[in-house]
Structures are given as structure tokens and as C-alpha cells.
Amino acid sequence: MKTINALRLSAIGLGAVMGTASFAQDGTANVSSFASSYYYGGLSIGQSRAKIDEQRISASLLAGGLTTSAMSRDERDMGYKLFGGYQFNRNWAVEAGFFGLGQFGFTSTTVPSGTLNGELKLQGLNLDLVGTLPLSERLSVIGRVGAQGARARATFSGTGAVGVVDAHPRKNAVNYKFGAGLQYEINPSFFVRGEAERYRINDAVGNRGDVDLFSVSLVFPFGRVATAAPRTMAAAPAYVEPAPAPVVAAASAAVAPPVLVVPPRRKVSFSADSLFAFDASDVRPEGKVELDKLAKELSGTQFDVITVEGHTDRLGSPAYNQRLSVRRAEAVKAYLVVSDGIDANKISATGKGESTPVTRPDDCKGSKAHAKLIACLQADRRVDVEVTGRR
């Protein structure tokens, strides 16, 4: 029986392009009552793919005096990840996890008559830097790069003319990994990801290759549910009794002209934190409660006009901030019309973007988003509702 001293099993697969991540947001997304920093956990499942290096295996057999007549390969399996991470801000997170890339194998038939069977199982730990680039209110591109320590466990067996010296080689090695994908926020406590990742692997017999994992992940942020932020209400101007109108004398009688009362004006400023979720324009349940309170307080008023204005802070691009402020103002208008029965023709909705901040330039210094600056700019993120009418 001929003996083979080493058998090379390489993994070479499809590539995944790493997406870049840069800051592109408006300040209204990072609301102070909706923590921009939080822990999260999750799990992934998908398909892993490797490439069995047939040429190396045939060359190894040939070195032992055997010729490969046929070979079958098993290059796909189910892969999974269990992971947890910490989101520092809107764009950056660090993530660690445990992964299993599955099991790959082959069977080679030889001349003289014999077979060689090989299997490789891969598991390990990883630590990644994860970047996020928002594409819309809920959809983002994510990219990752990191280090992973994989344990490769191979099993070889032979029949007939094929013998194996080391039937159970093992290898632990640290290498790089990277990947890219898309993330969609179903709600503040549940995300879905689709990713392609590449793991650089040292197999158990001294060779390097790549294994790819294409997966779907369920992500669960912890402690990210917001509580309604208090709204501020500007006091209505005090009513001033009008001065008595002069009496106009007439030949037959003295007639006093009617007294005209200027309709009262009332302005309510809602923090965007209390109305909307992270980077969104759908009114949250807590926000609906606040708007219902306003509608109840104004019941019985004959409205001349209600003006709704959306405002953002200066973080992010002016164009994006303008669009978001318009969507939020229109969302408030729609809720007051549909849920509180206010005439749509008497409500106007406009977006001011970042053009009318409450804070002064010297109050909140800096242009790069971080927790302190975001908190300082909270007053700029708001929706103003001004009512003009009479009772």
C-alpha cells in the first residue's frame, strides 16, 4: 500500500466588495431620547462556499505513485454566526461573534484501485469594525473589516491502494475577513441584514484559501426604545381689552361701532424626538398622544389657519435636512386631519430644514456628529404648530 504524507485541501471562493461608510445624516435622526449609542445582538444563517483545489490533491496523490481517475467535491454547506456589538454612533460599531462555516469535502478515486476521502470543518471567533452608510430613512449599506481566528479540523481516510499518515490534522490561525451588505430597520428594536463575507482560512495541512459566507441576519438592539420627550408650549399672548371706540354723533341717534377682536394666536413647539423614530417621518405612538393632547386643548376653536413647520439641526447635508423636514411637517398635518378631524384646507405644512435654528453658532461648536454635539442641538430639531383662530 502506498502512503501519502500530506494532502492539500484549499478553499478559494467568490469575492465580496467592502462598502465604504461615511457620515450622511441629518441631526434629527440622532435624537437625544433615542440613544445613538447602544448594544445589540443577533444571529445569521446562510450558505458558505469553498473551492476544493483538485490540482493540489491530484499532485499529492501523484507524488505517492497514484493517479487520480475521478473526483467528487462537496464545496457548499450551511454557515451561521452568533454575534453581539456596540453601536458608537450612526456610522460606526464594533462587533464580535462566533461563526461556523460548515464542512467541505471530496472523494478521489485512484489508479491503482483506491479512494481518498477528505473533510474540512471550520469554526472560529471574529472581531469586526462595522460601518453604516444610510441610503434612506430605513435602508443602509453596511461594510465590515476585521480579524478572525479559525480552527480548521480535517479528517482523511483511504481505501485500497491509498493510505493516510495523519488522519486528523488540526490548525488554529488568525487571518483577516471583510464583507458588505444591506441593512433594513423594521422597527427600532429589530433590523434585518443581507451580507456577503469573505474569510481567509489556513487549512489543516499548510495551505491558505478563502471561504465565502452569504447570509441573512436578524439584529436586536437593546434599550433603544425611546420615551416621549417633553414638548414646549409658547404661552399665548395676553388678551388686552380694546380701548373704547369713539361715539359717532348722528342726527337721530348715537350708534357705537362694533368691537373687533384680533383672533388669538397659539404656538406649540414639539421636539422631533417625541414625534418620530430614528431617521424617520412616521409619527410614533408617543407622538400621536402628544398631538391628540393638542387637538383636545384646541377643541371648540374656529380655526382660521394652522401652520405646521418642520425643522432640523445643521448636521448632515442641507438638501437631505430640507426633505426630511418637509416629510415630517406633512406627517403631522396628515395625522391632525385623519385622526383629529381638522379640516385639511386650513392646515399648511412646510419644511424649513436647518435654516432657522434655535441655538446660536457659539452655543454648539463643531460639525462632526458626536453625542455631546447632538444633545446640544436638540432644540433645533422640532416641529412648530401655530394656530390662529377664535372661540
Secondary structure, DSSP 8 states (H G I E B T S, - for coil): -EEES---------------------TTTS-TTS-SSEEEEEEEEEEEE----HHHHHHHHHHTT-EEEEEEEE-EEEEEEEEEEEE-SSSEEEEEEEEEEEEEEEEEEEETTEEEEEEEEEEEEEEEEEEEEESSSSEEEEEEEEEEEEEEEEEEEEEETEEES-SS-EEEEEEEEEEEEEEEEEETTEEEEEEEEEEEEE-TTS-EEEEEEEEEEEEEESS--------EEE-------------B--SS--B---------EEEEEEEHHHHB-TT--SB-HHHHHHHHHHHHHTTT-EEEEEEEEEE--SSS-HHHHHHHHHHHHHHHHHHHHHTT---GGGEEEEEEETSS-SS-TTTS--SS--HHHHHHGGGGSEEEEEEEEE-
